[in-house]
């Protein structure tokens, strides 16, 4: 990945600044797309990955980059990452939290059959980890740092293909306001989310039924084309930059207009004609 800022990306003012990006799994990851844009704008990226195995698998993709292993289920890992950043006197201009996990090993089941273990593990990894990480690294954040997490375009639609994750993402989204408020007592750190529409990533491909929902989304989106990972990454890069300094405690929806077009005549016609048949 090039670290030379292009004229267009200088607009973001990231040159010479350091960012922590959490959640890269492979080259299709949203986190990786965001990191590329940061580096193209001249920023330095420190990568936090889940395990030693993940670090090894990314050794070629992220050659010559700094990688820290941090399993957010383990508080000692979070504290060790914070200690390493403090030891090296790192000041972070921004943090990307692109971490989510839900156990669908038994397939997608009705929401009321979600187990306590599944729900609590998902909320620990996908939502509480943002709070835990930000608390641990608060002294390494610049006074005007920007924290960006990845949400979903709506937490109010009961999409069966997303299992029990929408309530988890709702908790993540709600935490933005509370983090902004509590951090405002000693800083101007901002907390926002990119609320992404359906994406074609390796993680989403593993969710039962997700591919069909993705194909449906392409039919509903006015332009007839799903949201790309780079479109989500571009919004995240903007939120990480000082250009978005007036935006905090918000979820910016990036769904290419899907939410305004559920009653598209062609889609409605296809459903009603099928029911008649």
Secondary structure, DSSP 8 states (H G I E B T S, - for coil): ---S--TTGGGG--TT-EEEEE---STT-HHHHHHHHHHHTT-EEEEEES-HHHHHHTTTTTTTSEEEE--TT-HHHHHHHHHHHHHTT--EEEEEE-------TT----GGG--HHHHHHHHIIIIIHHHHHHHHTGGGEEEEEEEEEEEES-SSS--GGGTTHHHHHHHHHHHHHHHHHHHTTT---EEEEEEE-----HHHHTSTTHHHHHHHHHHHSTTSS---HHHHHHHHHHHHSGGGTT--SEEEEESTTGGG-TT-HHHHHHHHHHHH-
